[in-house]
Amino acid sequence: MISVTKPRNRRQRVKNLLVPFLEEHIWPLLEPEGFCWRRSLRFWRGDSSGRQALEFAFRLSRRRTDPVLAYLCPRITVRKPGLGKQVQKLMGEETTAKKNPEVLVHQSVGLVSPDRANTRWILFGEEDLTDLGPFLGEYVKTYVLPFLNRYRSCRDIVEGWESGDERLAPPPGGWIQMVAACLEAGRKEQAAKILWSKVWGKAELREEYRFALRQLGIDPTPGQREEPETVPGTAQILDAPLP
């Protein structure tokens, strides 16, 4: 018989099932790697160079007639404390329009596997966790932990972008974090190239990011016709500090 209990009760039921599941299959893998856990659905570690979280988020079906108990959608988040200040330098008064400016990675764990998909696991009942435990533990060990160990700092992520690592999804709040991250990592010329490549040929974006362009010494004049690979003023970029 399909349950018609209230969403709040269903959510608490799923959480009550997941916490001991995570304690048995996931926590033994993450504890030796320096993660913290308070018997929630979220594990975390980090310092001022970067903070990571692995959260076993889930969502309930919107239909009461759906036999699915929950959809398990684990996700990875990497943030750089203080990056918002760099974004503010770039955006000026427009900073408030950018949500979560410190977040560089916020994506499904499925994107770090060879399939590169927004993977989710369907739970019909508690018995599904019995089969899922060993599989998900192996998945975290094989794909998620190597990714988290590779991308622990701002510089790590910038180098990943530069190398074309397909496991890295674009920043959730917009690519301006990529520009700010490059500045944090001391890659000012790369920051200018990314910014110019995003606004080249797009008058509205050039106007929106006019302040940031000028901060990096790039002429935002709509009439510019340089190719995307040619950044106006690049020769002066490395010598010009941000205000």
Summary of the structure (lengths in Angstrom):
residues: 243
radius of gyration: 21.5
end to end distance: 64.9
largest distance: 70.2
contacts: 696
relative contact order: 0.11
helix: 48%
strand: 15%
